[in-house]
Amino acid sequence: MVNSTFKVVGDDHGVYYDNSDRIIIYLNKHENIEDLLSTITHEYIHYCIKDEGLDDDQEERLIYCVLWSEEYIT
């Protein structure tokens, strides 16, 4: 099970640590609720695909496609 933490200040939007199944979301990097929800979704997708054997670039590309899939379909 993944553990999530929200912190007020940080250097990134969010980060997923696969060795501990931990997600940290940094609130200061978000301009609105949609941006925050996108980051939460992004980090949870990292958790969901952690055992697929993808490298970092492949993971990021897959997540990008998933998050923008509605735009691709329409």
VENCORLIN-V208637 format. One record per residue. RES is the residue in one small letter. SS is DSSP state (h for helix, s for strand, l for the rest). D_FIRST is the distance of its C-alpha to the first C-alpha in Angstrom with 2 decimals. Layout:
# VENCORLIN-V208637
res=RES ss=SS d_first=D_FIRST
res=RES ss=SS d_first=D_FIRST
This chain:
# VENCORLIN-V208637
res=m ss=l d_first=0.00
res=v ss=l d_first=3.77
res=n ss=s d_first=6.61
res=s ss=s d_first=9.86
res=t ss=s d_first=13.33
res=f ss=s d_first=16.68
res=k ss=s d_first=19.69
res=v ss=l d_first=23.26
res=v ss=l d_first=24.67
res=g ss=l d_first=23.57
res=d ss=l d_first=25.04
res=d ss=l d_first=22.77
res=h ss=l d_first=21.30
res=g ss=s d_first=17.73
res=v ss=s d_first=15.90
res=y ss=s d_first=12.70
res=y ss=s d_first=12.38
res=d ss=l d_first=11.15
res=n ss=l d_first=12.00
res=s ss=l d_first=9.61
res=d ss=l d_first=6.92
res=r ss=s d_first=8.82
res=i ss=s d_first=10.88
res=i ss=s d_first=14.28
res=i ss=s d_first=16.67
res=y ss=s d_first=20.32
res=l ss=h d_first=22.37
res=n ss=h d_first=25.78
res=k ss=h d_first=25.46
res=h ss=l d_first=25.31
res=e ss=l d_first=28.52
res=n ss=l d_first=27.39
res=i ss=h d_first=24.62
res=e ss=h d_first=24.62
res=d ss=h d_first=24.03
res=l ss=h d_first=21.12
res=l ss=h d_first=19.49
res=s ss=h d_first=20.20
res=t ss=h d_first=18.47
res=i ss=h d_first=15.29
res=t ss=h d_first=15.46
res=h ss=h d_first=16.39
res=e ss=h d_first=13.50
res=y ss=h d_first=10.93
res=i ss=h d_first=13.15
res=h ss=h d_first=12.87
res=y ss=h d_first=9.15
res=c ss=h d_first=10.29
res=i ss=l d_first=13.25
res=k ss=l d_first=12.28
res=d ss=l d_first=13.60
res=e ss=l d_first=16.77
res=g ss=l d_first=18.91
res=l ss=l d_first=20.10
res=d ss=l d_first=21.71
res=d ss=h d_first=21.18
res=d ss=h d_first=24.11
res=q ss=h d_first=23.06
res=e ss=h d_first=19.59
res=e ss=h d_first=21.36
res=r ss=h d_first=23.98
res=l ss=h d_first=21.65
res=i ss=h d_first=19.77
res=y ss=h d_first=23.25
res=c ss=h d_first=24.47
res=v ss=h d_first=21.65
res=l ss=h d_first=22.13
res=w ss=l d_first=25.88
res=s ss=h d_first=26.08
res=e ss=h d_first=27.87
res=e ss=h d_first=30.54
res=y ss=h d_first=30.95
res=i ss=h d_first=31.44
res=t ss=l d_first=33.98
